[in-house]
């Protein structure tokens, strides 16, 4: 989904994709905004179960992301600002289950940010269950002074 506004992805099975199961990104300067991704089964996808790079007022909830394998980073859910065009603000990941992924269960990163203009803010990771992933079950990248994440009530182990 590129530059989507007020959309919902609900009750969907995404299996055996060559790349990412779900991908959100800006379209030119228009961000993905006011959306919900819920009750998605993302299984055996090659790169990421879900790759969230554009999220303003978004909820990613009650999804199952499993068996991601074949290409790095191989996360169940990756919330990542990979350049200064992407914005992530007021976004919640809750009730998701991520397991048996080649990479992380849930990963967050924003290492590409070079200034304070579009820093990620208000990302909440709460009530998720991640287990049996090859890397950390929940990975929070603090390697950038412009990022702020909270992760109350996480369940990193099953």
C-alpha positions in Angstrom: 0.0 0.0 0.0 1.6 3.3 -1.1 0.2 6.5 0.3 -3.0 5.0 1.4 -5.5 6.9 3.6 -8.2 5.5 5.8 -7.9 1.9 4.8 -8.3 -1.5 6.6 -6.7 -4.8 5.8 -8.8 -7.4 7.7 -9.1 -11.2 7.8 -6.6 -12.0 5.0 -4.2 -14.9 4.4 -0.9 -14.0 2.7 1.2 -17.1 2.1 4.3 -17.9 0.0 5.0 -14.4 -1.3 8.4 -13.7 -3.0 8.9 -10.5 -1.0 7.0 -8.9 1.9 3.6 -10.1 2.9 2.3 -6.6 3.7 4.2 -3.4 2.8 3.2 0.2 3.6 5.2 3.1 2.1 4.7 6.7 1.1 3.7 7.6 -2.4 6.0 10.6 -3.2 5.2 12.8 -0.2 1.9 11.3 0.8 2.2 9.0 3.8 0.0 6.0 4.7 -2.4 7.4 7.3 -5.3 6.4 9.5 -5.3 2.7 8.9 -5.7 -0.7 10.5 -4.1 -4.0 9.7 -5.8 -6.8 11.7 -6.4 -10.6 11.6 -3.8 -11.2 8.9 -2.0 -14.5 8.6 1.3 -13.8 7.0 3.1 -17.1 6.5 6.2 -18.4 4.6 7.0 -15.1 2.9 10.5 -14.6 1.6 11.6 -11.2 3.1 9.2 -9.8 5.8 5.8 -10.8 7.2 5.0 -7.1 7.3 7.2 -4.2 6.5 5.7 -0.9 7.9 7.7 2.1 6.6 4.8 4.7 6.6 2.4 4.9 9.4 0.5 7.9 10.8 -2.3 7.0 13.2 -2.0 3.3 12.4 -2.9 0.1 14.3 -1.3 -3.3 13.6 -3.2 -5.7 15.7 -4.1 -9.4 16.2 -2.0 -10.7 13.3 0.0 -13.9 13.0 3.4 -13.5 11.2 5.3 -16.8 11.0 7.9 -18.8 9.0 9.4 -15.7 7.3 12.5 -17.0 5.5 14.8 -16.7 2.5 16.0 -13.1 2.5 17.2 -10.6 5.1 15.9 -9.2 7.4 13.3 -12.0 7.7 11.2 -10.4 10.5 7.6 -11.2 11.3 6.8 -7.4 11.6 9.4 -4.7 10.8 8.5 -1.1 11.6 11.4 0.7 9.9 12.1 4.2 8.7 14.6 3.4 6.1 15.0 7.0 4.8 14.0 10.6 5.7 10.9 10.4 3.5 9.2 7.8 5.7 7.1 8.9 8.7 5.9 6.8 11.6 3.8 8.6 14.2 1.1 7.5 16.7 1.3 3.8 15.7 0.4 0.8 17.9 1.4 -2.8 17.5 -0.8 -4.9 19.8 -2.0 -8.5 20.2 0.3 -9.8 17.4 1.9 -13.3 17.4 5.2 -13.7 15.7 7.1 -17.0 15.6 9.5 -19.2 13.7 10.8 -16.3 11.7 14.4 -16.4 10.2 15.0 -12.9 11.7 13.3 -11.0 14.5 9.7 -11.5 15.7 9.1 -7.8 15.8 11.8 -5.3 14.9 11.9 -1.5 15.0 14.6 0.6 13.4 15.2 4.2 12.2 18.9 4.3 11.6 18.6 6.2 8.4 17.3 9.4 10.1 19.8 12.2 9.9 17.9 15.0 11.6 14.9 15.7 13.8 12.5 16.7 10.9 10.5 13.4 10.6 11.6 11.4 13.7 9.4 8.4 14.6 7.3 9.3 17.6 4.5 7.6 19.6 5.2 4.0 18.6 3.7 1.6 21.1 4.4 -2.1 21.2 2.2 -3.8 23.7 0.6 -7.2 24.4 2.4 -9.1 21.6 3.7 -12.7 21.8 6.9 -13.5 20.0 8.8 -16.8 20.4 11.1 -19.2 18.5 12.5 -16.6 16.2 16.1 -17.0 15.0 17.1 -13.5 16.2 15.7 -11.5 19.1 11.9 -12.0 19.6 11.4 -8.2 20.0 14.2 -5.9 18.8 14.1 -2.2 19.6 16.9 -0.2 17.8 18.0 2.6 20.1 20.9 3.5 17.9 19.3 6.8 16.8 18.8 9.8 19.1 15.7 10.8 17.1 13.7 7.7 17.9 11.4 7.1 20.8 9.6 3.8 21.4 7.6 2.4 24.3 7.0 -1.3 24.8 4.9 -1.9 27.9 3.3 -5.3 28.6 5.3 -7.1 25.9 5.6 -10.8 26.1 8.9 -11.6 24.4 8.8 -15.3 25.3 6.0 -17.9 25.1 
